[in-house]
């Protein structure tokens, strides 16, 4: 019962009110179908606050070289990826995406030819050593994911070396890692998971991790270069002990910051080349420059 003269505005305000007429909730995403022709890809980006489920309805398709199982919904969040098809397919997309479109011009044919060229270099007992250099967002990691997936599908066990502290491959950001891949890459999680996250149904990878601590190799070259040297020696020792790894070779991912050359000097790139080429003593070494 209200007391006369004490009707204060907002006195009976209920913070759990169901009146949401002043709100604008986002409209629920509808399920849509994407039909891809042969040699095209479906590119999409999902924010960290949203999720999107993609299911292969018909045909065949792959994401960074890993084939999608038919009629299995794959959930993506905080992802930017592309699903490619060689022969055409139909996808069912359910959820919110930041952007999505079908691209008819892709690099997959070039990347597949590169894989076959590298596969031909694996016949003499000494696998290729591939170092990818390029600016930010040039597709370096996407290329290495695809080459790694193709190599694993061919029965190889390549060693993937991450020299980009911002990536935190199978580890926390600010670290440099080296990992031998013997199982397929995960469609949803990309490179996969490492044991520090606890038990997992997906086979975990066992990375060798060196802590660097900053995001740019040029911030502390006196620390970065010795870590590269130690990582190269560790990779060499592991590959000499296991013939399967030696024949498969290794892929080296680098930071985009070193591609511009500080003060016109490319001493970090030269250091990586000398450490991983010299200690491995292999004539099968390739260095790929990615451009945006």
C-alpha positions in Angstrom: 0.0 0.0 0.0 1.5 3.3 -1.1 1.8 6.1 1.6 0.3 9.4 0.4 3.0 11.9 -0.4 5.8 9.3 -0.5 5.4 8.1 -4.1 9.1 8.2 -5.1 9.8 7.5 -8.8 11.4 4.1 -9.2 10.4 2.9 -5.7 8.5 -0.1 -7.1 11.1 -0.8 -9.8 11.8 -4.5 -10.3 15.3 -5.1 -11.6 14.2 -8.6 -12.9 11.4 -7.1 -14.9 10.4 -9.1 -18.0 9.7 -5.9 -20.0 12.3 -5.9 -22.7 10.6 -3.5 -25.1 13.7 -1.2 -24.9 16.1 -4.0 -25.8 17.2 -5.1 -29.3 18.2 -8.8 -28.9 20.0 -10.2 -32.0 17.9 -12.2 -34.3 18.5 -15.9 -34.1 20.7 -17.2 -37.0 18.9 -19.4 -39.4 20.2 -22.6 -41.0 21.4 -22.0 -44.5 22.8 -24.2 -47.2 26.0 -23.4 -49.2 26.5 -25.3 -52.5 30.2 -25.3 -53.6 31.4 -26.1 -57.1 34.6 -28.0 -57.8 37.8 -26.2 -56.8 36.1 -23.5 -54.7 36.1 -22.8 -51.0 33.7 -21.5 -48.3 35.5 -18.9 -46.3 34.1 -17.9 -42.9 35.0 -16.0 -39.7 33.4 -16.6 -36.3 34.0 -14.3 -33.3 35.0 -15.6 -29.9 31.6 -14.7 -28.5 29.7 -16.7 -31.2 29.5 -20.3 -32.4 28.7 -21.7 -35.8 28.1 -25.3 -36.7 29.0 -26.6 -40.2 28.0 -30.0 -41.5 29.0 -31.7 -44.8 25.7 -32.8 -46.3 27.1 -34.3 -49.6 30.3 -34.5 -51.6 33.8 -34.2 -50.2 35.5 -31.2 -48.5 38.6 -30.4 -46.4 39.7 -27.7 -44.0 43.4 -27.0 -44.2 44.1 -30.4 -45.7 42.0 -32.4 -43.1 39.0 -34.1 -44.7 35.6 -33.4 -43.1 33.5 -36.4 -42.1 30.1 -36.5 -43.7 27.0 -35.6 -41.7 29.0 -34.6 -38.6 28.4 -31.1 -37.2 31.7 -29.3 -36.5 31.5 -26.4 -34.1 33.7 -23.3 -34.6 34.3 -20.3 -32.3 37.0 -17.7 -32.6 38.0 -19.1 -36.0 38.9 -17.9 -39.4 39.1 -20.7 -41.9 38.2 -21.9 -45.4 36.6 -25.2 -46.4 37.8 -26.4 -49.8 36.3 -29.0 -52.2 38.0 -30.7 -55.1 34.8 -32.2 -56.6 32.0 -30.1 -55.2 29.9 -30.4 -52.1 27.0 -29.1 -50.1 27.4 -27.6 -46.6 24.8 -26.8 -44.0 25.7 -23.8 -41.8 24.0 -23.0 -38.5 25.0 -20.2 -36.3 26.4 -16.6 -36.3 29.4 -15.7 -38.4 31.1 -12.4 -38.8 31.5 -13.0 -42.5 31.1 -15.8 -45.0 31.4 -16.1 -48.8 32.4 -18.6 -51.5 35.7 -17.9 -53.2 36.4 -19.3 -56.7 40.1 -18.3 -56.7 42.1 -20.3 -54.1 45.7 -21.3 -53.5 44.9 -25.0 -52.9 46.0 -26.2 -56.3 49.4 -24.5 -55.8 49.7 -25.9 -52.3 48.8 -29.4 -53.4 51.5 -29.3 -56.1 54.0 -28.0 -53.5 53.1 -31.0 -51.3 53.7 -33.5 -54.2 57.1 -31.7 -54.9 58.1 -32.1 -51.3 56.9 -35.7 -51.3 59.3 -36.4 -54.1 62.1 -35.1 -52.0 61.4 -37.5 -49.2 62.6 -40.6 -51.0 66.3 -40.4 -50.3 66.2 -40.8 -46.5 66.6 -37.1 -45.9 63.3 -35.1 -45.9 62.9 -31.5 -47.0 63.3 -28.5 -44.6 60.7 -25.8 -45.4 60.8 -22.3 -43.8 57.9 -20.0 -44.6 58.6 -16.2 -44.4 56.1 -13.4 -45.1 54.2 -10.4 -43.6 51.3 -10.7 -41.2 48.1 -12.3 -42.5 49.8 -13.6 -45.6 48.7 -17.1 -45.0 51.9 -18.7 -43.6 50.2 -20.7 -40.9 47.4 -21.8 -43.2 50.0 -23.1 -45.7 51.9 -25.0 -43.0 48.7 -26.5 -41.6 47.8 -27.8 -45.1 51.3 -29.1 -45.9 51.4 -30.8 -42.5 47.9 -32.4 -42.9 48.8 -33.7 -46.4 52.1 -35.1 -45.1 50.4 -36.9 -42.3 47.8 -38.3 -44.6 50.6 -39.6 -46.8 52.0 -41.6 -43.8 54.7 -39.1 -42.8 55.6 -37.6 -39.4 56.8 -34.0 -40.1 58.2 -31.8 -37.3 56.5 -28.4 -37.1 58.6 -25.6 -35.7 56.9 -22.5 -34.5 59.2 -19.4 -34.3 56.3 -16.9 -34.0 55.8 -16.1 -30.3 52.3 -14.7 -31.0 51.1 -18.1 -32.2 51.8 -20.2 -29.1 51.5 -23.4 -31.1 50.3 -26.1 -28.7 51.5 -23.8 -25.9 50.9 -20.4 -24.3 51.7 -17.3 -26.4 55.2 -16.0 -26.0 56.8 -19.4 -26.5 58.7 -21.2 -29.3 57.8 -24.8 -30.0 58.8 -27.9 -32.0 56.3 -30.8 -32.4 56.3 -34.1 -34.3 52.9 -34.7 -36.0 51.9 -38.4 -36.4 48.1 -38.0 -36.2 45.6 -36.0 -38.3 45.0 -32.3 -37.4 41.8 -31.6 -35.7 39.1 -29.9 -37.8 37.8 -27.7 -34.9 41.0 -27.1 -32.9 43.4 -26.9 -35.8 46.8 -28.1 -34.6 45.2 -30.0 -31.8 45.8 -30.0 -28.0 48.7 -30.5 -25.6 48.6 -32.4 -22.3 48.6 -29.4 -20.0 44.9 -29.0 -20.7 44.0 -32.3 -19.2 42.6 -35.6 -20.6 41.2 -35.3 -24.1 39.5 -37.7 -26.5 41.7 -36.3 -29.3 45.3 -37.6 -29.4 47.4 -34.9 -27.8 50.7 -33.6 -29.1 53.9 -33.4 -27.1 55.7 -30.1 -28.0 59.1 -29.1 -27.0 58.6 -25.6 -25.5 61.0 -22.7 -24.9 59.8 -19.6 -23.2 60.6 -16.3 -25.0 58.2 -13.9 -23.3 57.4 -11.2 -25.9 55.4 -11.1 -29.1 58.1 -9.8 -31.4 61.4 -11.5 -32.1 63.1 -8.2 -32.7 62.2 -7.0 -29.1 65.0 -9.1 -27.7 67.3 -10.6 -30.3 69.9 -11.6 -27.7 67.4 -14.0 -26.2 65.6 -15.0 -29.4 68.6 -16.1 -31.4 70.0 -18.5 -28.7 66.6 -20.0 -28.3 66.4 -20.6 -32.1 69.8 -22.3 -31.9 68.8 -24.6 -29.0 65.6 -25.5 -30.7 67.4 -26.3 -33.9 69.8 -28.6 -32.0 67.0 -30.3 -30.3 65.1 -30.9 -33.6 68.3 -32.2 -35.1 68.9 -34.7 -32.3 65.3 -35.9 -32.4 65.4 -36.4 -36.2 68.7 -38.2 -36.1 67.2 -40.7 -33.5 64.0 -41.3 -35.5 64.3 -42.2 -39.1 60.6 -41.6 -39.8 61.0 -38.0 -38.7 64.2 -37.5 -40.6 62.6 -38.7 -43.9 59.5 -36.6 -43.3 61.4 -33.3 -42.8 60.3 -30.3 -40.9 58.2 -27.1 -41.5 59.2 -23.8 -39.9 56.7 -21.0 -39.3 58.1 -17.5 -38.7 56.8 -14.2 -37.4 55.6 -11.6 -39.9 57.6 -8.9 -38.2 60.9 -10.3 -39.3 59.9 -10.3 -43.0 60.2 -6.5 -43.3 63.8 -6.4 -42.0 64.7 -4.1 -39.2 66.8 -1.3 -40.5 67.1 -3.1 -43.9 68.8 -6.0 -42.2 67.4 -9.6 -42.3 69.7 -11.0 -39.6 67.0 -13.0 -37.8 66.0 -14.7 -41.1 69.6 -15.4 -41.8 70.1 -16.8 -38.4 67.1 -19.1 -38.7 68.4 -20.3 -42.1 71.9 -20.9 -40.9 70.9 -22.8 -37.8 68.3 -25.1 -39.4 70.2 -25.6 -42.6 73.7 -25.9 -41.2 73.1 -28.3 -38.3 70.9 -30.5 -40.5 73.4 -30.6 -43.3 70.7 -31.2 -45.8 70.7 -30.1 -49.4 66.9 -30.4 -49.5 66.0 -27.1 -48.0 63.3 -24.8 -49.3 62.4 -21.2 -48.2 58.9 -20.0 -49.2 58.0 -16.3 -49.3 54.3 -15.6 -48.7 52.7 -12.4 -50.0 49.3 -11.1 -48.9 
